[in-house]
């Protein structure tokens, strides 16, 4: 009781010593002193390139002021250009008013006098700063930088088309004149690569020309190249026999190579006759002879889903690398087959800028359990992932991809790695040298020598059967058979050793020396 009274008296004493505050007499913050207003007269303590005083505004004439206050009018062409550049739709009156107000506001920004103002490299400069010379003094460090990465992934990034549709005039200029799948197949038939008859929606009697057979061989070799079917060389792949079943091939490969662990793959090439292959929803091919390519991977069930995901991604990248338009390729949705297998396809979309958009299945990937396949060194259940591809359909897909991008089949832009010929050689003589047979003979001999050097480096060279044609016609013929590079010789080449290397895709030429061959050409083709 006594302690409580003592505490109460102490609190009363503390409160009585506090000054009473009147909350109804609040006052505004006092004005700044005259010292704060004299900041313009003070000098900074450090060296700086920041101007001590604000720079004045350039004088504005009456005409300029009238132009700034005048109303801004925007025509329809300017609006379309702004929509294409900004990917913003300006089809409403509110959007146009906002745009016009922004332009009028920007026109009111007065020009500032920048005479005598030095570039601001650093706010506080204690020493003179020198700019780095704009010269390349180091070699390519990409390989060394990638060594520091834990995981390296390579992919193509295709920009989305945006939300602004192209005008009809632009669409007709960017797309081919033939806007249907039928017209695209007609363009393939008129090319130098294959011949067939088209009966409504059925392709019959398809035959490859000599150039088409070279394309088929290069595409076949690219499929079988190590690392192309699984995206890496970590999974060993062996060649099986077409006369054996998958179970028999697995047993054969296991005994032949003494395999003791998973995963591994088996590639089988099966020749088939009188086969019907679907190329699109409404088009089929009746092939008298074709080649079916397939690779089957045997792997543990625990890694099957991840392997299928990586495999379908790598197969899409493989097609994109060989394409003129990498954005046309996509992966379909996964689906379940009647045999409870998981299936997914790599597809290509053609004529997407027209009303006759068509999708073509290029490859099919299937994942299923291998309950009937038993291995001595594996006790757990296994899974089989299989890729199947028809070589003839792949050739037609490559041609459609190359022919859709260029109208009138003037240039077949087949990828340089699978092009039938990697290089062509032609010579051009000036008008005063056309009758000089000795000079022509020397250029022919030089062409033969260069052909021998390039073929020794495993680069296919066109024989030059267009010698009797004019110079421009020879280039046009080489473009139509998809030759990516052409060596252009002239009379000065015999004296200086300099020649022109022409690119099919850009039609531009660069000057190189004879001693640069074949190393330089190998480098750009295998890049």
C-alpha positions as CSV (number, residue, x, y, z in Angstrom):
1,X,0.0,0.0,0.0
2,X,2.7,2.4,1.0
3,X,4.8,1.6,-2.2
4,X,1.8,2.3,-4.4
5,X,1.4,5.8,-2.9
6,X,5.1,6.5,-3.4
7,X,5.0,5.7,-7.1
8,X,1.9,7.8,-7.6
9,X,3.5,10.8,-6.0
10,X,6.6,10.4,-8.2
11,X,4.5,10.4,-11.4
12,X,2.6,13.5,-10.3
13,X,6.0,15.2,-9.7
14,X,7.3,14.3,-13.2
15,X,4.1,15.5,-14.9
16,X,4.1,18.8,-13.0
17,X,7.6,19.6,-14.3
18,X,6.6,19.2,-18.0
19,X,5.8,22.5,-19.9
20,X,2.2,22.6,-21.1
21,X,1.9,22.5,-25.0
22,X,-0.8,24.3,-26.8
23,X,-1.6,22.1,-29.9
24,X,-3.9,24.8,-31.4
25,X,-1.1,27.3,-32.0
26,X,1.0,25.5,-34.7
27,X,3.2,27.7,-36.8
28,X,4.6,27.2,-40.3
29,X,8.2,26.5,-41.0
30,X,10.2,29.7,-41.0
31,X,11.5,31.0,-44.3
32,X,15.0,30.1,-45.4
33,X,17.7,32.4,-44.4
34,X,19.6,34.7,-46.9
35,X,22.6,32.3,-46.8
36,X,20.5,29.5,-48.4
37,X,19.4,31.9,-51.2
38,X,23.0,32.8,-52.1
39,X,23.9,29.3,-53.4
40,X,24.5,30.8,-56.9
41,X,27.4,32.9,-55.5
42,X,29.2,30.0,-53.9
43,X,31.8,27.9,-55.7
44,X,32.2,24.1,-55.5
45,X,35.2,22.9,-53.6
46,X,36.2,20.2,-56.1
47,X,37.1,20.4,-59.8
48,X,34.1,19.5,-61.8
49,X,32.6,19.9,-65.3
50,X,29.2,20.5,-64.0
51,X,28.3,24.1,-65.1
52,X,28.4,26.6,-62.2
53,X,25.5,28.6,-63.5
54,X,22.6,27.3,-65.6
55,X,23.1,27.9,-69.3
56,X,20.8,30.4,-70.9
57,X,18.1,29.6,-73.5
58,X,18.7,30.4,-77.1
59,X,16.6,33.3,-78.4
60,X,13.4,32.2,-79.9
61,X,12.3,34.1,-82.9
62,X,8.7,35.0,-83.6
63,X,8.6,32.5,-86.5
64,X,9.9,29.7,-84.3
65,X,7.4,30.6,-81.6
66,X,4.6,30.6,-84.1
67,X,5.7,27.1,-85.3
68,X,5.8,25.8,-81.7
69,X,2.3,27.0,-80.9
70,X,0.8,25.8,-84.2
71,X,-1.4,22.7,-84.1
72,X,0.3,19.4,-85.0
73,X,-1.4,17.3,-87.7
74,X,-0.5,13.7,-88.2
75,X,-1.3,11.9,-91.5
76,X,-2.3,8.3,-91.9
77,X,1.1,7.3,-93.3
78,X,2.9,8.6,-90.2
79,X,0.5,6.8,-87.9
80,X,1.2,3.5,-89.7
81,X,4.9,4.0,-89.4
82,X,4.6,4.8,-85.7
83,X,2.5,1.6,-85.2
84,X,5.1,-0.5,-86.9
85,X,8.0,0.9,-84.9
86,X,6.3,1.0,-81.5
87,X,4.0,-2.0,-81.8
88,X,1.2,0.1,-80.4
89,X,-2.2,0.3,-82.0
90,X,-3.3,3.9,-82.6
91,X,-6.8,3.2,-83.9
92,X,-8.8,5.1,-81.3
93,X,-9.4,8.9,-81.0
94,X,-8.1,8.9,-77.5
95,X,-4.7,7.3,-78.5
96,X,-4.4,9.9,-81.4
97,X,-5.1,12.8,-79.0
98,X,-2.5,11.5,-76.6
99,X,0.1,11.2,-79.4
100,X,-0.7,14.7,-80.7
101,X,-0.5,16.2,-77.2
102,X,2.9,14.5,-76.7
103,X,4.3,15.9,-80.0
104,X,3.0,19.4,-79.2
105,X,4.6,19.2,-75.7
106,X,7.9,18.0,-77.2
107,X,7.9,20.9,-79.6
108,X,7.7,23.4,-76.7
109,X,11.0,22.2,-75.3
110,X,13.3,25.2,-75.9
111,X,16.9,24.7,-77.2
112,X,19.6,25.2,-74.6
113,X,22.8,27.0,-75.3
114,X,25.6,24.4,-75.1
115,X,28.5,26.5,-76.4
116,X,31.6,25.9,-74.4
117,X,30.2,22.9,-72.6
118,X,32.7,20.1,-72.4
119,X,31.6,16.4,-72.4
120,X,30.8,15.1,-69.0
121,X,32.9,11.9,-68.6
122,X,33.2,12.2,-64.8
123,X,31.6,14.5,-62.3
124,X,34.7,14.9,-60.1
125,X,37.9,14.8,-62.2
126,X,41.2,14.8,-60.4
127,X,43.1,13.6,-63.5
128,X,42.7,13.6,-67.2
129,X,40.7,10.7,-68.5
130,X,41.6,9.2,-71.8
131,X,39.2,7.4,-74.1
132,X,40.0,3.8,-75.1
133,X,41.0,3.5,-78.7
134,X,38.3,1.9,-80.9
135,X,40.5,-0.9,-82.1
136,X,40.2,-4.7,-81.7
137,X,43.3,-5.8,-79.9
138,X,42.1,-9.2,-78.7
139,X,41.2,-12.4,-80.5
140,X,37.9,-14.2,-80.3
141,X,37.3,-15.3,-76.6
142,X,34.0,-17.0,-77.1
143,X,35.4,-20.5,-76.6
144,X,37.3,-19.5,-73.4
145,X,34.3,-17.7,-71.9
146,X,32.0,-20.7,-72.6
147,X,34.4,-22.9,-70.6
148,X,33.4,-21.1,-67.5
149,X,29.8,-22.0,-67.9
150,X,28.3,-24.9,-66.1
151,X,25.7,-25.5,-68.8
152,X,25.8,-24.2,-72.4
153,X,22.6,-24.1,-74.4
154,X,22.2,-22.9,-78.0
155,X,18.9,-21.8,-79.3
156,X,17.3,-19.4,-81.8
157,X,15.3,-16.6,-80.5
158,X,12.6,-15.4,-82.9
159,X,11.0,-12.0,-82.3
160,X,7.2,-12.1,-82.0
161,X,5.3,-10.4,-84.8
162,X,3.7,-7.9,-82.5
163,X,0.0,-6.9,-82.5
164,X,0.1,-4.8,-85.6
165,X,-1.0,-6.6,-88.8
166,X,0.7,-5.8,-92.0
167,X,-1.1,-4.0,-94.8
168,X,-2.4,-6.0,-97.6
169,X,0.1,-4.4,-100.0
170,X,3.0,-5.2,-97.7
171,X,1.7,-8.8,-97.2
172,X,1.6,-9.4,-101.0
173,X,5.2,-8.0,-101.3
174,X,6.6,-10.1,-98.5
175,X,4.8,-13.4,-99.2
176,X,5.1,-15.4,-102.4
177,X,2.8,-14.8,-105.3
178,X,1.5,-18.3,-104.9
179,X,-0.4,-18.3,-101.6
180,X,-1.6,-21.9,-101.5
181,X,0.0,-25.2,-100.8
182,X,-0.7,-26.3,-104.3
183,X,1.3,-23.3,-105.7
184,X,4.2,-24.1,-103.4
185,X,4.3,-27.7,-104.6
186,X,4.2,-26.5,-108.2
187,X,7.2,-24.4,-107.5
188,X,9.0,-27.5,-106.1
189,X,8.1,-29.4,-109.2
190,X,9.5,-26.7,-111.5
191,X,12.8,-26.5,-109.6
192,X,16.0,-28.2,-110.6
193,X,15.8,-30.8,-107.7
194,X,12.9,-33.1,-108.3
195,X,10.1,-34.0,-110.7
196,X,6.7,-35.5,-109.9
197,X,3.1,-35.5,-111.1
198,X,0.4,-33.8,-109.1
199,X,-3.0,-35.5,-109.2
200,X,-5.3,-33.2,-107.2
201,X,-3.9,-33.6,-103.6
202,X,-1.7,-36.6,-104.3
203,X,2.0,-36.5,-105.4
204,X,2.9,-39.4,-107.7
205,X,6.1,-40.7,-109.4
206,X,8.5,-38.5,-107.4
207,X,12.0,-38.7,-108.8
208,X,15.1,-36.8,-107.7
209,X,17.3,-35.2,-110.3
210,X,21.1,-35.4,-110.1
211,X,21.2,-32.2,-108.1
212,X,18.3,-33.5,-105.9
213,X,20.3,-36.7,-105.2
214,X,23.2,-34.6,-104.0
215,X,20.9,-32.7,-101.7
216,X,19.4,-36.0,-100.4
217,X,22.9,-37.3,-99.7
218,X,24.0,-34.2,-97.8
219,X,20.8,-34.2,-95.7
220,X,21.2,-37.9,-95.0
221,X,24.8,-37.3,-93.9
222,X,23.8,-34.4,-91.7
223,X,21.2,-36.6,-90.0
224,X,23.8,-39.3,-89.3
225,X,26.4,-36.8,-88.1
226,X,27.3,-37.5,-84.4
227,X,25.4,-35.3,-82.0
228,X,22.7,-34.3,-84.5
229,X,20.0,-36.7,-83.4
230,X,20.3,-36.3,-79.7
231,X,21.9,-32.8,-79.5
232,X,25.0,-34.1,-77.8
233,X,27.7,-36.7,-78.0
234,X,27.1,-38.0,-74.5
235,X,24.8,-40.8,-75.7
236,X,26.6,-43.4,-77.9
237,X,24.7,-44.3,-81.1
238,X,25.3,-47.5,-83.1
239,X,24.0,-48.6,-86.4
240,X,21.6,-51.5,-86.5
241,X,20.4,-53.8,-89.2
242,X,17.2,-53.1,-91.1
243,X,16.4,-56.8,-91.3
244,X,16.2,-57.1,-87.5
245,X,13.5,-56.0,-85.1
246,X,14.3,-53.5,-82.4
247,X,14.6,-56.2,-79.7
248,X,17.0,-58.2,-82.0
249,X,19.0,-55.0,-82.8
250,X,19.4,-54.2,-79.1
251,X,20.7,-57.8,-78.5
252,X,23.0,-57.6,-81.5
253,X,24.5,-54.2,-80.5
254,X,24.9,-55.3,-76.9
255,X,26.9,-58.3,-77.9
256,X,28.8,-56.6,-80.7
257,X,30.1,-53.6,-78.6
258,X,29.9,-55.3,-75.2
259,X,27.6,-52.6,-73.7
260,X,27.3,-52.6,-69.9
261,X,25.3,-49.4,-69.1
262,X,22.5,-47.2,-70.3
263,X,21.6,-45.1,-72.2
264,X,22.6,-45.9,-75.8
265,X,20.9,-45.5,-79.2
266,X,20.5,-47.5,-82.4
267,X,20.0,-46.0,-85.8
268,X,18.2,-48.0,-88.5
269,X,17.7,-47.1,-92.1
270,X,14.8,-48.9,-93.8
271,X,14.2,-48.8,-97.5
272,X,10.5,-49.1,-98.3
273,X,8.6,-49.3,-101.6
274,X,5.1,-48.1,-102.6
275,X,4.7,-46.2,-99.4
276,X,2.1,-43.5,-98.8
277,X,3.5,-40.5,-96.8
278,X,1.4,-37.6,-95.6
279,X,2.9,-34.2,-96.2
280,X,0.1,-32.0,-95.0
281,X,-3.5,-32.3,-93.9
282,X,-4.8,-32.5,-97.4
283,X,-1.8,-33.7,-99.4
284,X,-0.1,-37.1,-99.6
285,X,2.8,-38.6,-101.5
286,X,2.7,-42.0,-103.1
287,X,6.4,-42.9,-103.3
288,X,7.6,-45.8,-105.3
289,X,10.8,-45.9,-103.2
290,X,11.7,-44.0,-100.0
291,X,14.1,-44.2,-97.0
292,X,12.8,-44.2,-93.5
293,X,15.3,-43.0,-90.8
294,X,14.8,-43.9,-87.2
295,X,16.9,-43.7,-84.0
296,X,15.8,-45.6,-80.9
297,X,17.2,-44.8,-77.4
298,X,17.1,-47.3,-74.6
299,X,17.4,-45.5,-71.2
300,X,16.3,-45.8,-67.6
301,X,12.8,-44.8,-66.8
302,X,13.9,-42.3,-64.3
303,X,15.5,-40.1,-66.9
304,X,13.0,-40.7,-69.7
305,X,10.8,-37.6,-69.4
306,X,13.8,-35.2,-69.1
307,X,15.5,-36.9,-72.1
308,X,12.4,-36.6,-74.2
309,X,12.1,-32.9,-73.4
310,X,15.7,-32.2,-74.3
311,X,15.5,-34.3,-77.4
312,X,12.5,-32.6,-78.9
313,X,14.1,-29.2,-78.2
314,X,17.4,-30.3,-79.9
315,X,15.5,-31.7,-82.9
316,X,13.7,-28.4,-83.3
317,X,17.0,-26.5,-83.2
318,X,18.4,-28.9,-85.8
319,X,15.7,-28.0,-88.3
320,X,15.9,-24.3,-87.5
321,X,19.6,-24.3,-88.3
322,X,19.0,-25.6,-91.8
323,X,16.1,-23.2,-92.5
324,X,15.7,-19.8,-94.2
325,X,12.9,-19.0,-91.8
326,X,13.7,-20.5,-88.4
327,X,10.4,-19.2,-86.9
328,X,8.3,-21.6,-88.9
329,X,9.2,-24.6,-86.8
330,X,7.4,-25.6,-83.6
331,X,6.8,-28.5,-81.2
332,X,3.3,-30.0,-81.1
333,X,1.4,-30.8,-78.0
334,X,2.1,-34.2,-76.4
335,X,-0.5,-36.8,-77.0
336,X,-1.2,-40.4,-75.9
337,X,-1.4,-43.1,-78.6
338,X,-3.6,-46.2,-78.5
339,X,-0.7,-48.2,-77.1
340,X,-0.3,-45.9,-74.2
341,X,2.9,-44.3,-75.6
342,X,3.6,-40.6,-75.4
343,X,4.0,-38.9,-78.8
344,X,5.1,-35.5,-79.9
345,X,6.0,-34.0,-83.3
346,X,8.3,-31.5,-84.8
347,X,6.3,-29.5,-87.3
348,X,6.7,-26.6,-89.8
349,X,4.2,-24.0,-90.6
350,X,4.1,-22.7,-94.2
351,X,2.3,-19.8,-95.9
352,X,1.5,-18.3,-92.5
353,X,1.2,-14.8,-94.0
354,X,-1.7,-16.0,-96.3
355,X,-5.1,-17.4,-95.8
356,X,-3.9,-20.9,-96.6
357,X,-1.6,-21.6,-93.7
358,X,-0.4,-25.2,-93.7
359,X,1.3,-27.3,-91.1
360,X,3.6,-30.2,-92.0
361,X,4.8,-32.9,-89.6
362,X,8.6,-33.4,-90.1
363,X,9.5,-35.8,-87.3
364,X,7.7,-37.8,-84.7
365,X,9.1,-38.7,-81.2
366,X,7.5,-41.5,-79.2
367,X,8.2,-42.7,-75.6
368,X,7.1,-46.1,-74.4
369,X,8.0,-48.7,-71.8
370,X,10.2,-51.6,-72.9
371,X,8.6,-54.4,-70.9
372,X,9.6,-57.2,-73.3
373,X,13.3,-56.1,-73.6
374,X,15.5,-57.5,-70.8
375,X,19.1,-56.7,-70.3
376,X,21.5,-58.6,-68.1
377,X,23.2,-55.5,-66.6
378,X,19.9,-53.7,-65.9
379,X,17.4,-54.8,-63.3
380,X,14.9,-51.9,-63.4
381,X,12.3,-51.2,-66.1
382,X,13.6,-49.3,-69.2
383,X,12.0,-46.8,-71.6
384,X,12.5,-46.5,-75.3
385,X,12.4,-43.0,-77.0
386,X,12.2,-43.3,-80.8
387,X,12.6,-40.6,-83.6
388,X,11.3,-41.4,-87.0
389,X,11.8,-39.3,-90.2
390,X,11.1,-39.8,-93.9
391,X,14.0,-38.6,-96.0
392,X,11.8,-37.8,-99.1
393,X,9.4,-35.7,-97.0
394,X,12.3,-33.9,-95.4
395,X,13.7,-33.0,-98.9
396,X,10.4,-31.6,-100.0
397,X,10.1,-29.6,-96.7
398,X,13.6,-28.1,-97.2
399,X,12.7,-27.1,-100.7
400,X,9.4,-25.5,-99.7
401,X,11.2,-23.6,-97.0
402,X,13.7,-22.3,-99.5
403,X,11.2,-21.5,-102.3
404,X,8.6,-19.7,-100.1
405,X,11.0,-16.9,-99.2
406,X,11.9,-15.9,-102.8
407,X,9.3,-15.3,-105.5
408,X,9.6,-16.8,-109.0
409,X,12.2,-19.3,-107.8
410,X,15.0,-16.9,-108.7
411,X,17.2,-18.1,-105.8
412,X,16.9,-21.3,-103.9
413,X,18.4,-20.5,-100.5
414,X,19.3,-24.0,-99.3
415,X,21.6,-24.0,-96.2
416,X,25.3,-24.1,-97.1
417,X,25.9,-27.3,-95.1
418,X,23.4,-29.3,-97.2
419,X,23.7,-27.5,-100.5
420,X,24.4,-29.8,-103.4
421,X,27.4,-27.7,-104.4
422,X,29.3,-25.5,-101.9
423,X,31.0,-23.4,-104.5
424,X,30.9,-22.4,-108.2
425,X,33.6,-20.9,-110.4
426,X,33.0,-18.5,-113.3
427,X,35.1,-15.9,-115.0
428,X,34.3,-12.6,-116.5
429,X,36.3,-10.9,-119.3
430,X,36.2,-7.3,-120.3
431,X,34.9,-6.4,-123.7
432,X,38.4,-5.8,-125.1
433,X,39.6,-9.2,-123.9
434,X,36.7,-11.3,-125.2
435,X,38.6,-12.3,-128.3
436,X,41.8,-13.3,-126.5
437,X,41.6,-17.1,-126.6
438,X,45.0,-17.4,-124.8
439,X,43.6,-15.4,-121.8
440,X,40.5,-17.5,-121.8
441,X,42.5,-20.7,-121.7
442,X,44.5,-19.5,-118.8
443,X,41.4,-18.7,-116.8
444,X,40.0,-22.1,-117.6
445,X,43.2,-23.8,-116.4
446,X,43.0,-21.7,-113.2
447,X,39.4,-22.7,-112.7
448,X,40.3,-26.4,-113.0
449,X,43.2,-25.9,-110.6
450,X,40.9,-24.2,-108.0
451,X,38.3,-27.0,-108.5
452,X,41.0,-29.6,-107.7
453,X,42.1,-27.7,-104.6
454,X,38.6,-27.3,-103.2
455,X,37.6,-30.9,-103.9
456,X,40.7,-32.1,-102.1
457,X,39.4,-30.2,-99.1
458,X,36.1,-32.0,-99.5
459,X,34.2,-29.1,-100.9
460,X,31.9,-29.9,-103.7
461,X,32.4,-27.6,-106.7
462,X,30.1,-27.1,-109.7
463,X,31.7,-28.2,-112.9
464,X,30.9,-25.0,-114.7
465,X,28.7,-26.3,-117.6
466,X,27.4,-22.7,-118.1
467,X,30.6,-21.5,-119.8
468,X,28.7,-20.5,-123.0
469,X,26.2,-18.4,-121.1
470,X,26.6,-14.7,-120.2
471,X,28.0,-13.7,-116.9
472,X,24.7,-12.7,-115.3
473,X,23.0,-15.8,-116.6
474,X,25.7,-18.0,-115.1
475,X,25.1,-16.4,-111.7
476,X,21.3,-16.9,-112.1
477,X,21.7,-20.6,-112.9
478,X,24.0,-21.1,-109.9
479,X,21.4,-19.4,-107.7
480,X,18.6,-21.6,-109.0
481,X,20.5,-24.8,-107.9
482,X,21.3,-23.3,-104.5
483,X,25.1,-22.7,-104.7
484,X,25.9,-20.6,-101.7
485,X,29.3,-19.1,-102.9
486,X,30.8,-18.3,-106.3
487,X,34.4,-17.5,-107.1
488,X,34.5,-14.7,-109.7
489,X,37.7,-14.7,-111.8
490,X,38.9,-12.0,-114.2
491,X,42.0,-11.0,-116.2
492,X,43.5,-9.3,-113.2
493,X,43.4,-12.5,-111.2
494,X,46.2,-13.9,-113.3
495,X,48.5,-11.0,-112.4
496,X,47.5,-10.1,-108.8
497,X,46.0,-13.4,-107.5
498,X,42.9,-11.4,-106.3
499,X,39.4,-12.7,-106.9
500,X,35.8,-12.0,-105.8
501,X,33.9,-14.3,-103.5
502,X,30.2,-13.8,-104.0
503,X,27.5,-14.7,-101.5
504,X,24.2,-16.1,-102.8
505,X,22.2,-14.8,-99.8
506,X,23.4,-11.2,-99.9
507,X,24.6,-11.0,-103.6
508,X,27.6,-9.1,-102.2
509,X,31.2,-9.9,-103.1
510,X,34.4,-9.6,-101.1
511,X,38.0,-9.6,-102.3
512,X,40.2,-12.5,-101.3
513,X,43.5,-13.9,-102.5
514,X,44.1,-17.3,-104.1
515,X,46.2,-18.3,-101.1
516,X,43.2,-18.0,-98.8
517,X,41.6,-21.0,-100.5
518,X,40.4,-23.4,-99.3
519,X,40.9,-22.5,-95.6
520,X,38.7,-19.4,-95.7
521,X,35.9,-21.0,-97.6
522,X,36.0,-24.0,-95.2
523,X,35.7,-21.7,-92.3
524,X,32.6,-19.8,-93.5
525,X,30.8,-22.9,-94.7
526,X,31.4,-24.9,-91.5
527,X,30.6,-21.9,-89.2
